[in-house]
Amino acid sequence: MKKVTVEEVNNRLRKGDDVQFVDSRAAHVWDEAETKLPGAIRVPPDEPEKQIGNVRKDAYVVTYCT
């Protein structure tokens, strides 16, 4: 796993790279969040095995939490 900056992700998006965002916030944090990234999939830290199959292998994957 490699840390990336917002600028690096923006550059990939501008170039047209296929980027998949993975939100790894816990359920209670997700529920209380005012902002959610459209199109992001959720893979909560307490149940990755249930959702990991939804993470695409052919995209640049960016995992984030708050």
Backbone as numpy.savetxt, mean C-alpha at the origin, in Angstrom:
# Nx Ny Nz CAx CAy CAz Cx Cy Cz
13.09 -5.57 1.63 12.24 -4.40 1.63 13.14 -3.17 1.63
12.72 -2.16 0.89 13.48 -0.93 0.75 12.58 0.25 1.06
13.07 1.19 1.83 12.31 2.41 2.07 12.40 3.30 0.84
11.29 3.93 0.49 11.27 4.85 -0.63 10.68 6.18 -0.17
11.00 7.21 -0.89 10.48 8.53 -0.57 9.22 8.80 -1.39
8.48 9.78 -0.97 7.30 10.20 -1.73 7.71 10.63 -3.13
8.84 11.29 -3.22 9.34 11.74 -4.53 9.61 10.55 -5.45
10.21 9.49 -4.93 10.47 8.31 -5.75 9.17 7.68 -6.26
8.18 7.61 -5.39 6.89 7.04 -5.80 6.23 7.95 -6.83
6.26 9.26 -6.61 5.69 10.20 -7.57 6.37 10.07 -8.93
7.68 9.92 -8.94 8.40 9.76 -10.21 7.93 8.51 -10.94
7.73 7.43 -10.22 7.25 6.20 -10.86 5.85 6.40 -11.44
5.00 7.07 -10.68 3.64 7.32 -11.15 3.65 8.21 -12.39
4.49 9.25 -12.39 4.59 10.14 -13.56 5.08 9.41 -14.80
5.99 8.44 -14.59 6.52 7.67 -15.72 5.53 6.64 -16.23
4.46 6.43 -15.48 3.47 5.45 -15.90 3.72 4.05 -15.38
4.64 3.91 -14.42 4.89 2.60 -13.84 3.63 2.09 -13.14
3.48 0.80 -13.13 2.35 0.16 -12.45 2.69 0.08 -10.96
1.97 0.85 -10.14 2.23 0.91 -8.70 1.00 0.42 -7.95
1.21 -0.49 -7.01 0.12 -0.95 -6.16 0.43 -0.54 -4.73
-0.53 0.15 -4.11 -0.38 0.58 -2.73 -1.04 -0.42 -1.80
-0.33 -0.76 -0.72 -0.83 -1.69 0.27 -0.87 -0.97 1.61
-2.07 -0.82 2.15 -2.26 -0.15 3.44 -2.19 -1.21 4.53
-1.23 -1.08 5.42 -1.03 -2.10 6.46 -1.45 -1.61 7.85
-2.36 -0.65 7.87 -2.83 -0.16 9.17 -3.74 -1.17 9.85
-3.70 -1.19 11.16 -4.59 -2.05 11.94 -6.03 -1.61 11.71
-6.97 -2.52 11.94 -8.38 -2.26 11.65 -8.91 -1.02 12.36
-8.59 -0.86 13.64 -9.12 0.30 14.37 -8.55 1.61 13.85
-7.31 1.60 13.40 -6.71 2.81 12.83 -7.35 3.11 11.48
-7.55 2.07 10.67 -8.20 2.22 9.37 -9.60 2.80 9.53
-10.37 2.25 10.47 -11.74 2.70 10.69 -11.81 4.17 11.08
-10.82 4.64 11.84 -10.82 6.02 12.33 -10.16 7.00 11.37
-9.54 6.50 10.32 -8.78 7.36 9.40 -9.71 8.26 8.59
-9.33 9.52 8.49 -10.07 10.47 7.66 -9.67 10.35 6.20
-8.44 9.91 5.97 -7.92 9.81 4.61 -7.54 8.37 4.30
-8.01 7.90 3.16 -7.66 6.57 2.68 -7.28 6.71 1.21
-6.21 6.06 0.83 -5.71 6.17 -0.54 -6.59 5.35 -1.47
-7.23 6.01 -2.44 -8.10 5.28 -3.38 -7.31 4.20 -4.12
-7.89 3.05 -4.22 -7.26 1.96 -4.95 -6.29 1.11 -4.14
-5.96 1.55 -2.94 -5.05 0.76 -2.11 -5.78 -0.48 -1.59
-5.04 -1.55 -1.46 -5.62 -2.73 -0.84 -5.16 -2.76 0.62
-5.94 -3.42 1.45 -5.60 -3.53 2.87 -5.02 -4.89 3.16
-3.89 -4.88 3.86 -3.29 -6.09 4.39 -2.94 -5.77 5.84
-3.90 -5.94 6.75 -3.68 -5.62 8.15 -2.55 -6.46 8.75
-1.82 -5.90 9.70 -0.67 -6.61 10.27 -1.04 -7.89 11.01
-2.29 -8.00 11.45 -2.68 -9.18 12.20 -3.30 -10.28 11.33
-3.39 -10.06 10.02 -3.94 -11.11 9.15 -3.35 -11.08 7.73
-2.03 -11.01 7.61 -1.46 -10.94 6.26 -1.74 -12.17 5.42
-1.80 -13.33 6.05 -2.02 -14.56 5.28 -3.37 -14.57 4.57
-4.35 -13.82 5.08 -5.67 -13.77 4.45 -5.70 -12.87 3.22
-4.82 -11.88 3.17 -4.86 -10.88 2.10 -3.66 -10.88 1.18
-2.60 -11.56 1.54 -1.36 -11.47 0.77 -1.54 -11.91 -0.68
-2.51 -12.77 -0.95 -2.77 -13.20 -2.32 -3.29 -12.09 -3.21
-3.76 -10.98 -2.61 -4.25 -9.84 -3.38 -3.14 -8.90 -3.81
-1.93 -9.11 -3.29 -0.80 -8.25 -3.67 -0.26 -8.75 -5.00
-0.23 -7.85 -5.97 0.20 -8.23 -7.31 1.71 -8.39 -7.38
2.14 -9.39 -8.07 3.57 -9.66 -8.22 4.17 -8.91 -9.41
3.32 -8.38 -10.29 3.81 -7.72 -11.49 3.83 -6.19 -11.35
3.60 -5.67 -10.14 3.59 -4.23 -9.93 4.67 -3.83 -8.92
4.98 -2.56 -8.93 5.85 -1.98 -7.91 4.98 -1.76 -6.69
5.25 -2.49 -5.61 4.39 -2.48 -4.44 4.94 -1.52 -3.39
4.05 -0.64 -2.92 4.40 0.32 -1.87 3.51 0.05 -0.67
4.10 -0.37 0.43 3.38 -0.64 1.65 3.52 0.56 2.56
2.41 0.95 3.19 2.47 2.10 4.09 1.53 1.92 5.26
1.80 2.66 6.31 0.91 2.75 7.48 1.18 4.10 8.14
0.38 4.42 9.12 0.58 5.71 9.80 0.94 5.47 11.25
